Amino acid sequence: MLAALEALITVAIGIGISLVPLTILWAVDAGFSVDWTLFWQGSVDIWLLSNGVDIEVTLPSAVVAGTGLAAAADPFFVTIAPLALTACTVLMGARAGIRASATRYWQTAVAAGLGTVLLLNALISVSSVGETLRPSLAQALILPGAVYGLGLAIGVLRGMHRIPAGNGGAVGRLLSGVQDRFDERFDRFDRAVAGAALRGGLAAATGILGVSAVLLALLVLINFGLITSLYQGAQLGIVGGAATTLAQIAFVPNLVVWTASWLVGPGFALGAGSAISPVSTVVGPVPGLPILGAVPSGTFAFGFLGLLVPVLVGYFAAVLLRPRLVWVLGARSLVRRLLVTAAGMGLVAGVLLGLLAWFSAGAIGPGRLAVVGPNPWLVGLFTTIEVGVAAAIGMASGSSRPSSTPDVSPLRTADRVR
C-alpha cells in the first residue's frame, strides 16, 4: 500500500511541477477565459516528455503564420526531455526502492509501485491527447514505468548493501549469492581492477560534469545582461517570466551535459547545420529562450584549452586510485593490469557521458530544430579516448613498488570491490 502511495505521489509531483505555474498563468493572464483542460493536457505532456515520450505537435494556422516558419505548417515532433524532471522521477523511485528493500516482501512492494505508475500513466495519457499536442500512447504506456522502474532498481540494489545476508532477508540472501558467484569466477586481482575502473570512470565523468556546471554558471553570469534583455524583449510579464524561468530550470541538466560535450570536443547543435564546439561556433536562428543568451558566439582563440578538462580529470582520477591498486596487485602483471584499469576508466566515462548526451538531445521544433543537442556517439568516443589516455599516463606515473604503509590491507580493498 505504501509503495503504491509513493508511486502516486511521484506522478502527482511530476505533473504538478508544471501544472501549478500553468494554472497561475491561466488565472492571472488568461483571466479564467481559456479552457483549463488545455493546461492540464500541457502539464501531462511535459511529464510524459520528461519520461522519453515523443509528442506530436500540430500548430493552428494562426500560430504558424506568426512563427514565419514554413515547416511549422506540417505536424512535427518534440522529443527532448527536461532532465531535471527525469532526475526527480528516478530519485523518488530510488527512495521507494530503498524502503522496499528493507521489507520482507520487497518484490510485492516493487510490483505495486511499478504497477501503480503504469496504471496512472495509462489513464492520464488518454486525457492528454488534444488537437495541438498528441503524445505517443504506445510510448506513454511503457516509458514512464521504465524510468520509475530504473529508480526502483537503483534503490533496491543500494538497499541490498545495508542488509546483512545473515539476517535472513531475501534481499540479503540474493546479494550474498551474487557476491559468491562473482568471487568464484574472478579472483581478487580481477575484482580490484574492475572496481578501480568503475570508480575511476565514474569519478572522471562526475568531475567533467562538475566542471561543466561551474562553466555554465559562469557563462550565465557573464552574459547576464544579454539574458535580461531577451526577457525584456519577449514581454512575458511577471507570471509569464516566472513560468519561462521554471521551464528553463527543468532543462539545466541538459545544458550541463551540452557544456560537457563542448569540453570533451564534439560540442552540440542548436539546429541542423549549426555547431558549437571549442574550435568554432556556427549558429543559425535559435529559439528565443533567454538562457540561450549564454551560448558562446564567434571563434575562440583558446577554445582548445577546454579539452584539457577531461584529460586532467582522467589523469588525477588515475593518480588517486593508483596507490591502493598497486598495493592490492603487488608485482603480479602490474603494468598490464594498470593499463587495463586505465582503459576501463575511459570506457566507463565514455559510456556514461555518451548516454547522458543521448538523453539530453532531441527535437524542439520543426525543420532544422529537429536536431538539438550533442552527438552521443562522438561524445562517448572522445571521452573514452581522452580519459583513457590520460588515465594511462596517470597509472604509469609513480613507483611500481607497493607502499610499505598502505592505508588499507589488500584483503579489505578486495572486499570493497565486491
C-alpha positions in Angstrom: 0.0 0.0 0.0 2.8 2.4 0.9 4.6 1.6 -2.3 1.5 2.4 -4.4 1.1 5.7 -2.4 4.7 6.7 -3.1 4.2 6.0 -6.8 1.0 8.1 -6.8 2.9 11.0 -5.1 5.7 10.7 -7.7 3.2 11.0 -10.6 1.4 13.9 -8.8 4.6 15.8 -8.2 5.8 15.2 -11.8 2.6 16.7 -13.2 2.2 19.3 -10.5 5.6 20.9 -11.1 4.3 22.3 -14.4 0.6 22.3 -13.6 0.8 24.8 -10.7 2.6 27.6 -12.6 0.5 27.0 -15.7 -2.7 27.2 -13.6 -1.5 30.5 -12.1 -0.8 31.7 -15.6 -4.3 30.6 -16.6 -5.8 32.6 -13.7 -3.7 35.8 -13.9 -3.0 36.3 -17.6 -5.9 34.4 -19.2 -8.4 35.6 -16.6 -10.1 32.1 -16.4 -11.3 32.7 -20.0 -9.5 29.7 -21.5 -10.4 26.1 -21.0 -8.3 24.8 -18.1 -8.1 21.3 -19.6 -5.6 22.7 -22.2 -3.2 23.5 -19.3 -3.8 20.0 -17.8 -3.0 18.4 -21.1 0.1 20.5 -21.4 1.3 19.5 -18.0 0.7 15.9 -18.6 2.6 16.2 -21.9 5.5 17.8 -20.1 5.6 14.9 -17.6 5.4 12.4 -20.4 8.2 14.2 -22.3 10.4 14.0 -19.3 10.0 10.3 -19.4 11.1 10.0 -23.0 7.7 10.0 -24.7 7.6 11.8 -28.1 5.0 14.5 -28.5 3.4 15.2 -31.9 2.6 18.9 -32.4 0.1 20.3 -34.9 0.1 24.1 -34.7 -3.0 26.1 -35.6 -2.8 28.1 -38.8 -2.8 31.4 -36.9 0.2 30.3 -34.8 2.0 29.0 -38.0 1.6 32.4 -39.6 3.1 34.1 -36.5 6.2 31.9 -36.5 7.1 32.6 -40.1 8.4 29.0 -40.4 7.0 27.1 -43.4 8.0 23.8 -41.8 5.7 24.6 -38.9 2.6 24.1 -41.1 3.2 20.3 -41.0 3.0 18.2 -37.9 6.3 17.8 -36.1 7.7 16.0 -33.0 9.1 17.3 -29.8 11.4 14.7 -28.3 13.8 16.5 -26.0 13.4 15.5 -22.3 13.7 18.1 -19.4 16.2 16.0 -17.5 15.5 17.8 -14.2 12.0 16.3 -14.1 13.5 12.9 -15.3 16.0 13.0 -12.4 13.2 13.8 -10.0 11.3 10.7 -11.1 14.4 8.5 -10.8 15.3 9.8 -7.4 11.8 9.3 -6.0 11.8 5.8 -7.4 15.2 5.2 -5.8 13.9 6.3 -2.4 10.9 3.9 -2.8 13.2 1.1 -3.8 15.4 1.6 -0.7 12.4 1.4 1.6 11.0 -1.6 -0.3 14.4 -3.5 0.1 14.1 -3.2 3.9 10.8 -5.2 3.9 10.3 -8.9 3.8 8.1 -8.8 0.8 10.1 -6.3 -1.2 9.1 -8.0 -4.6 5.5 -7.2 -3.8 6.3 -3.6 -2.9 8.2 -3.1 -6.1 5.5 -4.6 -8.2 2.8 -2.5 -6.5 4.8 0.7 -7.1 5.6 -0.1 -10.7 2.1 -1.2 -11.4 0.6 2.0 -10.0 2.8 4.1 -12.2 1.8 2.1 -15.3 -1.9 2.3 -14.5 -1.8 6.0 -13.7 0.1 6.8 -16.9 -2.4 4.7 -19.0 -5.2 6.9 -17.6 -3.6 10.3 -17.8 -2.1 9.7 -21.2 -5.5 9.3 -22.8 -6.6 12.6 -21.2 -3.6 14.4 -22.6 -4.5 13.9 -26.2 -5.6 17.1 -27.9 -5.8 18.8 -31.2 -2.4 20.5 -30.8 -0.4 18.0 -28.7 -0.7 14.3 -29.2 1.7 12.0 -27.2 2.7 8.6 -28.5 0.3 6.4 -26.5 2.5 3.3 -27.1 5.5 5.0 -25.5 3.4 6.6 -22.8 2.2 3.1 -21.6 5.8 1.9 -21.2 8.5 4.6 -20.8 7.3 6.3 -17.6 7.2 2.9 -15.9 10.6 2.2 -17.2 12.1 5.4 -15.8 10.4 4.9 -12.4 11.5 1.2 -12.6 15.1 2.3 -13.1 14.9 4.3 -9.9 13.3 1.4 -8.1 16.1 -0.9 -9.2 18.8 1.6 -8.1 17.1 1.9 -4.7 16.7 -1.9 -4.2 20.4 -2.5 -5.2 21.6 0.2 -2.8 19.4 -1.2 -0.1 20.9 -4.6 -0.5 24.2 -3.3 0.8 22.5 -2.3 4.0 21.1 -5.7 4.8 23.4 -8.4 6.1 22.8 -11.8 4.5 22.7 -13.5 7.9 19.5 -11.6 8.8 17.5 -14.0 6.7 16.1 -11.3 4.4 15.5 -12.2 0.8 17.5 -9.2 -0.4 20.4 -10.1 1.8 20.4 -13.7 0.6 20.2 -12.5 -3.0 23.2 -10.2 -2.6 25.2 -12.9 -0.9 24.5 -15.3 -3.7 25.6 -12.8 -6.4 28.8 -12.0 -4.5 29.6 -15.7 -4.1 29.2 -16.4 -7.8 31.2 -13.3 -8.7 34.0 -14.3 -6.3 34.1 -17.8 -7.7 34.5 -16.6 -11.3 37.0 -13.8 -10.7 40.0 -13.6 -8.2 40.6 -10.6 -6.0 43.1 -9.1 -8.5 40.5 -9.0 -11.3 37.9 -7.6 -8.8 40.3 -4.9 -7.8 40.9 -3.9 -11.5 37.2 -3.9 -12.3 36.3 -1.9 -9.1 39.0 0.7 -9.8 37.9 1.0 -13.4 34.3 1.6 -12.3 35.2 4.0 -9.6 37.7 5.9 -11.7 35.4 6.1 -14.7 32.5 7.3 -12.6 34.8 9.9 -10.9 36.0 11.1 -14.2 32.5 11.5 -15.6 31.4 13.2 -12.4 34.4 15.6 -12.5 33.7 16.6 -16.1 30.1 17.3 -15.3 31.1 19.3 -12.2 33.4 21.5 -14.2 30.7 21.9 -16.8 28.2 23.0 -14.2 30.6 25.7 -13.0 31.4 26.8 -16.5 27.7 27.1 -17.3 27.1 29.2 -14.2 30.0 31.5 -15.2 28.6 31.8 -18.8 25.2 32.8 -17.3 26.8 35.5 -15.1 29.0 36.8 -17.9 26.0 37.1 -20.3 23.5 38.1 -17.7 22.9 41.4 -19.5 22.0 39.7 -22.7 19.8 37.2 -21.0 18.0 40.0 -19.2 17.4 41.9 -22.5 15.9 38.7 -24.0 13.5 38.5 -21.1 12.5 42.2 -21.6 12.2 41.8 -25.4 9.9 38.9 -25.0 7.5 41.0 -22.8 6.4 37.9 -20.8 5.1 39.7 -17.8 5.7 38.6 -14.2 3.8 35.4 -14.4 5.0 34.5 -17.9 8.6 35.3 -17.0 8.4 33.1 -13.9 6.9 30.2 -15.9 9.6 30.6 -18.5 12.3 30.6 -15.8 10.9 27.4 -14.3 10.8 25.8 -17.8 14.5 26.7 -18.3 15.4 25.3 -14.9 13.9 22.0 -16.0 16.5 21.9 -18.8 19.5 23.0 -16.7 20.8 19.4 -16.6 20.6 19.2 -20.4 22.6 22.4 -20.6 25.2 21.0 -18.2 25.6 17.9 -20.4 25.8 20.1 -23.5 28.6 22.1 -21.8 30.4 18.8 -21.0 30.1 17.8 -24.7 31.7 21.2 -25.5 34.6 20.5 -23.1 35.1 17.0 -24.5 35.3 18.3 -28.1 32.4 17.4 -30.3 30.2 20.2 -28.9 26.5 20.4 -29.6 24.0 21.7 -32.2 21.1 24.2 -31.9 19.6 23.1 -35.1 20.6 21.3 -38.3 23.7 22.8 -39.8 24.8 24.5 -36.5 27.8 23.6 -34.4 29.0 25.0 -31.1 32.4 23.5 -30.2 35.8 24.7 -28.8 37.2 25.1 -32.4 34.4 27.1 -33.9 30.8 28.3 -33.4 28.3 28.3 -36.3 24.8 29.2 -35.1 21.8 30.0 -37.2 18.4 31.2 -35.9 17.8 29.8 -32.5 14.7 29.8 -30.3 14.2 32.9 -28.3 14.8 31.3 -24.9 16.7 33.8 -22.6 19.0 31.1 -21.3 20.4 30.6 -24.8 21.9 34.0 -24.5 24.7 32.2 -22.6 25.7 30.3 -25.7 29.1 31.5 -26.8 29.4 33.0 -30.3 32.3 33.5 -32.6 35.6 31.7 -32.7 37.7 31.2 -29.5 41.4 31.7 -29.8 41.9 29.5 -26.8 38.9 27.3 -27.0 41.0 24.2 -27.3 42.0 24.7 -23.7 38.6 23.2 -22.8 39.9 19.9 -24.0 42.3 19.9 -21.1 39.4 19.4 -18.6 38.7 15.7 -19.4 42.4 15.0 -19.8 43.2 16.5 -16.4 40.2 14.9 -14.7 41.1 11.5 -16.1 44.8 11.9 -15.1 44.1 12.9 -11.5 41.4 10.2 -11.0 44.0 7.6 -12.0 46.7 9.1 -9.8 44.4 9.0 -6.8 43.4 5.4 -7.5 46.9 4.1 -8.3 48.5 3.7 -4.8 45.7 1.5 -3.4 45.5 -0.5 -6.7 49.3 -1.1 -6.7 49.2 -2.4 -3.2 46.5 -4.8 -4.0 48.1 -6.1 -7.2 51.7 -6.2 -6.0 54.1 -7.2 -8.8 51.6 -9.6 -10.4 51.2 -8.4 -14.1 51.2 -4.9 -12.7 51.8 -2.9 -15.9 49.2 -4.9 -17.9 46.6 -4.6 -15.1 47.2 -0.9 -14.7 46.7 -0.3 -18.4 43.5 -2.4 -18.4 42.3 -0.3 -15.5 43.0 2.9 -17.4 41.2 1.6 -20.5 38.3 0.6 -18.3 38.1 4.0 -16.8 37.9 5.6 -20.2 35.3 3.2 -21.3 33.1 3.7 -18.3 33.4 7.5 -18.5 32.7 7.4 -22.3 29.6 5.2 -21.8 28.2 7.4 -19.0 28.7 10.7 -20.9 27.5 9.2 -24.1 24.3 8.0 -22.5 23.8 11.4 -20.9 24.4 13.1 -24.3 21.8 10.8 -25.8 19.2 11.6 -23.1 19.8 15.3 -23.3 19.4 15.7 -27.1 16.3 15.7 -29.2 13.9 17.8 -31.3 12.4 21.0 -30.0 10.6 22.2 -33.1 10.0 21.9 -36.9 12.6 22.0 -39.6 16.1 22.5 -38.5 15.1 22.5 -34.9 14.6 18.7 -35.1 18.4 18.4 -34.4 19.3 19.9 -31.0 22.0 18.7 -28.6 25.2 16.7 -28.8 26.0 13.6 -30.9 26.1 10.8 -28.3 28.4 8.6 -30.3 31.0 11.3 -30.7 30.8 12.4 -27.1 31.3 8.8 -25.9 34.2 8.2 -28.3 36.0 11.4 -27.5 35.5 10.8 -23.7 36.8 7.3 -23.9 40.0 8.3 -25.7 40.7 11.4 -23.7 40.0 9.9 -20.3 41.6 6.5 -21.2 44.9 8.0 -22.4 45.1 10.5 -19.5 44.4 7.6 -17.1 47.1 5.5 -18.6 49.6 8.3 -18.1 48.4 8.7 -14.5 48.7 4.9 -13.9 52.2 5.0 -15.4 53.4 7.7 -13.1 54.8 6.9 -9.7 56.7 3.9 -8.3 55.8 0.3 -9.2 56.5 -0.9 -5.7 53.7 -1.1 -3.2 53.8 1.4 -0.3 55.2 -0.1 2.9 52.4 1.6 5.0 49.2 1.3 3.0 46.1 2.9 4.3 44.1 -0.4 3.9 45.1 -4.0 3.7 44.9 -5.9 0.4 42.0 -8.0 1.7 39.9 -5.1 2.8 40.4 -3.4 -0.5 39.4 -6.5 -2.4 36.4 -6.9 -0.2 35.3 -3.4 -1.0 35.5 -4.2 -4.7 32.9 -6.9 -4.1 
